[in-house]
Structures are given as C-alpha cells and as structure tokens.
C-alpha cells in the first residue's frame, strides 16, 4: 500500500509504494497489491517501487482506486488480431 501522505511526483501520476508494506508475492507482481489475488495474475500497473519495479493489481482493484490504463503504462495498448 502507499504510505500515508504519499503523492505522485511532479513529472508523472505514478504512485510509489513502500516495499515493506507489501508481501513478497506483491513485490514480485505475482499478487494484486490491493486484494492479494494471485489468479489470474494481476496485469494493471498501479504504481512502482522506489527501485522502479512495477506494482501490479487486478482489474477490479485498478478500477476502484481509479488507475487509468493510459496513465498506468504511459501509453494506450491496442489488441490486434
């Protein structure tokens, strides 16, 4: 989880998470950083750790906390067949 009073820096809207507040699975991207769900593997970027590693969450939690897909990855992702 974000530390109390955590704010995005001036250059981006990416939240920095405290790695000590996350489990090992959450730090590795194997579990949602909010609800701990492991399957299906979380794919939405919710923020990052201080070392730049992405922090991931499930679709439902990303929607609840208001993470926009365009700002989460820096660009929109389109599926092509």
KAWO-V172210 format. One record per backbone hydrogen bond with DSSP energy under -0.5 kcal/mol. CO is the residue of the C=O (numbers start at 1). NH is the residue of the N-H. Records with the same first field share a line. If there is no record, write none. Layout:
CO=NH  NH
//
This chain:
1=18
3=6
9=12
14=9
15=17  48
17=19  50
18=21
19=22
23=27
24=28
25=29  30  31
26=29
32=36
37=32
44=46  57
46=15
47=55
48=17
49=52
53=49
55=46  47
56=33
57=43  44
58=62
59=63
60=64
61=65
62=66  67
66=68
68=72
69=73
70=74
//
